[in-house]
Amino acid sequence: MLIDLAPTLFTNMPRWSTHPDLTIVNYARSSGRDGYFLQTLVLPEHVGCHIDAPAHCHRLMHEHTNDTFPPDCVTGPANQLDVCGRDRPRASS
């Protein structure tokens, strides 16, 4: 079974703090004006679930971008962790 880890995309979603926010232009094209509806996404690399290719991290591996790897190289076993409540302060005793 494959499980897609990608979250729903939305403006102001968690991202790398120094990178730009995800932007959704809701009416880049509208049915009334253009004859069809189209949204435009401005999607920085560090928004949502992503992988960093060697080209992103190592200056001598610029040819090793994500599109040069087969899709199955990022699949494998996974564990589910329940972190509900981890951001809440613990009650003092």
Residue frames as qw, qx, qy, qz and C-alpha x, y, z in Angstrom:
[[0.000, 0.890, 0.456, 0.000, 0.00, 0.00, 0.00],
 [0.397, 0.265, -0.016, 0.878, 1.26, 3.50, -0.85],
 [0.212, -0.819, -0.446, 0.291, 0.44, 6.46, 1.37],
 [0.344, 0.668, 0.098, 0.653, 0.78, 9.98, -0.01],
 [0.491, -0.428, -0.399, 0.646, 2.49, 12.17, 2.60],
 [0.155, 0.284, 0.184, 0.928, 1.75, 15.42, 0.78],
 [0.029, 0.476, 0.602, -0.640, -0.39, 17.82, 2.84],
 [0.249, 0.827, 0.486, 0.136, -3.20, 19.98, 1.53],
 [0.426, 0.144, 0.037, 0.892, -1.62, 23.17, 0.18],
 [0.126, -0.896, -0.421, -0.069, -2.76, 26.49, 1.65],
 [0.216, 0.744, -0.173, 0.609, -1.43, 30.02, 2.14],
 [0.297, -0.687, 0.441, -0.495, 0.57, 30.46, 5.37],
 [0.973, -0.159, -0.164, -0.045, 1.17, 26.73, 5.75],
 [0.648, -0.641, 0.316, 0.264, 4.32, 25.62, 7.61],
 [0.714, 0.650, -0.100, 0.240, 7.51, 26.23, 5.65],
 [0.681, -0.050, -0.181, 0.708, 11.19, 26.91, 6.13],
 [0.191, -0.809, -0.348, 0.433, 11.18, 30.20, 8.02],
 [0.180, -0.572, 0.260, 0.757, 13.46, 32.14, 5.67],
 [0.189, 0.143, 0.771, 0.592, 11.70, 31.05, 2.47],
 [0.338, -0.038, -0.144, -0.929, 8.74, 32.77, 0.82],
 [0.538, 0.151, 0.644, -0.522, 5.20, 31.67, 1.57],
 [0.247, 0.299, 0.855, 0.344, 3.09, 29.54, -0.73],
 [0.275, 0.340, 0.057, -0.897, 0.82, 31.82, -2.75],
 [0.311, 0.398, 0.847, 0.166, -2.42, 30.76, -4.43],
 [0.194, 0.202, -0.180, -0.943, -3.77, 33.16, -7.04],
 [0.458, 0.300, 0.774, -0.317, -7.41, 32.02, -7.04],
 [0.557, 0.720, 0.372, -0.182, -8.58, 33.81, -10.15],
 [0.327, -0.397, 0.518, 0.683, -5.57, 33.89, -12.45],
 [0.185, -0.067, -0.658, -0.727, -8.13, 33.07, -15.14],
 [0.406, 0.220, 0.607, -0.647, -11.89, 33.27, -14.72],
 [0.375, 0.387, 0.823, 0.179, -14.70, 31.65, -16.67],
 [0.223, 0.866, 0.368, -0.253, -16.43, 34.98, -17.26],
 [0.021, 0.865, -0.294, -0.406, -13.33, 36.79, -18.54],
 [0.034, -0.545, 0.775, 0.317, -11.24, 33.99, -20.07],
 [0.774, 0.149, -0.407, -0.461, -13.69, 31.17, -20.75],
 [0.818, -0.094, -0.548, 0.148, -12.10, 28.87, -18.16],
 [0.532, -0.820, 0.136, -0.161, -11.07, 28.90, -14.49],
 [0.782, 0.271, -0.378, 0.415, -7.42, 28.59, -13.48],
 [0.540, -0.833, 0.089, 0.080, -5.50, 28.99, -10.24],
 [0.564, 0.619, -0.422, 0.346, -1.78, 29.71, -10.15],
 [0.806, -0.565, -0.071, 0.160, 0.47, 28.31, -7.43],
 [0.266, 0.767, -0.479, 0.334, 3.73, 29.95, -6.39],
 [0.934, -0.347, -0.073, -0.046, 5.35, 27.04, -4.58],
 [0.007, -0.788, 0.601, -0.134, 8.74, 27.50, -2.89],
 [0.588, 0.263, -0.764, 0.020, 10.85, 24.34, -2.53],
 [0.211, 0.050, -0.825, 0.522, 10.52, 24.06, 1.24],
 [0.552, -0.085, 0.164, -0.813, 6.73, 24.06, 1.55],
 [0.910, 0.000, 0.009, -0.414, 4.89, 20.90, 2.57],
 [0.862, -0.199, 0.449, 0.128, 6.23, 17.41, 2.06],
 [0.546, 0.788, -0.277, -0.074, 9.29, 17.44, -0.18],
 [0.898, -0.182, 0.122, 0.382, 12.67, 15.87, -0.78],
 [0.011, -0.897, 0.327, 0.296, 15.97, 17.65, -1.24],
 [0.897, 0.414, -0.056, 0.148, 17.93, 16.35, -4.20],
 [0.753, -0.255, 0.049, 0.605, 21.71, 16.13, -4.02],
 [0.361, 0.510, 0.217, 0.750, 21.84, 19.17, -6.35],
 [0.306, -0.859, -0.203, -0.355, 20.12, 21.22, -3.65],
 [0.695, -0.712, 0.068, 0.068, 22.70, 20.39, -0.99],
 [0.706, -0.345, 0.379, 0.489, 25.99, 19.82, -2.75],
 [0.235, 0.810, -0.176, -0.508, 27.53, 22.23, -5.25],
 [0.028, -0.437, 0.808, 0.394, 29.41, 19.50, -7.13],
 [0.252, 0.226, 0.940, 0.040, 26.24, 17.44, -7.78],
 [0.301, 0.367, 0.031, -0.880, 24.27, 20.02, -9.79],
 [0.419, 0.127, -0.688, -0.579, 23.19, 17.39, -12.35],
 [0.238, -0.200, -0.939, 0.147, 21.51, 15.21, -9.69],
 [0.376, -0.111, 0.093, -0.915, 18.09, 16.90, -9.55],
 [0.575, 0.051, 0.659, -0.482, 14.89, 15.17, -8.39],
 [0.769, 0.464, -0.020, -0.438, 13.79, 14.44, -11.95],
 [0.413, 0.545, -0.724, -0.089, 16.88, 12.26, -12.52],
 [0.172, -0.176, 0.911, -0.331, 15.77, 9.66, -9.93],
 [0.357, -0.268, -0.802, -0.396, 13.08, 7.00, -10.43],
 [0.509, -0.529, -0.042, -0.678, 9.91, 7.51, -8.36],
 [0.886, -0.327, -0.325, -0.054, 10.42, 4.30, -6.39],
 [0.552, 0.242, -0.463, 0.650, 13.66, 5.61, -4.85],
 [0.153, -0.300, 0.353, -0.873, 11.56, 7.62, -2.37],
 [0.799, -0.290, -0.197, -0.489, 9.26, 4.79, -1.30],
 [0.408, 0.215, -0.824, 0.328, 9.77, 2.38, 1.55],
 [0.477, -0.493, -0.711, 0.158, 8.55, 1.26, 4.95],
 [0.076, -0.552, 0.107, -0.824, 7.20, 3.87, 7.31],
 [0.303, -0.337, -0.768, 0.452, 6.17, 4.26, 10.92],
 [0.206, -0.732, -0.325, -0.562, 3.25, 6.32, 12.17],
 [0.334, -0.070, -0.559, 0.756, 3.89, 8.47, 15.22],
 [0.238, -0.810, -0.504, -0.183, 1.14, 10.01, 17.33],
 [0.383, 0.064, -0.249, 0.887, 2.36, 13.47, 18.32],
 [0.283, -0.726, -0.406, -0.477, -1.03, 14.87, 19.30],
 [0.557, -0.817, -0.147, -0.033, -0.66, 17.21, 22.24],
 [0.779, -0.052, -0.088, 0.618, 3.12, 17.50, 21.97],
 [0.253, 0.465, 0.022, 0.848, 2.94, 21.28, 21.55],
 [0.482, -0.751, -0.201, -0.403, 0.88, 21.80, 24.70],
 [0.005, 0.559, -0.644, 0.523, 2.63, 22.59, 27.98],
 [0.562, -0.198, -0.797, 0.099, 2.51, 19.76, 30.49],
 [0.521, -0.760, -0.135, -0.365, 0.60, 20.33, 33.70],
 [0.193, 0.494, -0.675, 0.513, 2.89, 20.84, 36.64],
 [0.692, -0.366, -0.621, -0.041, 2.43, 18.52, 39.61]]
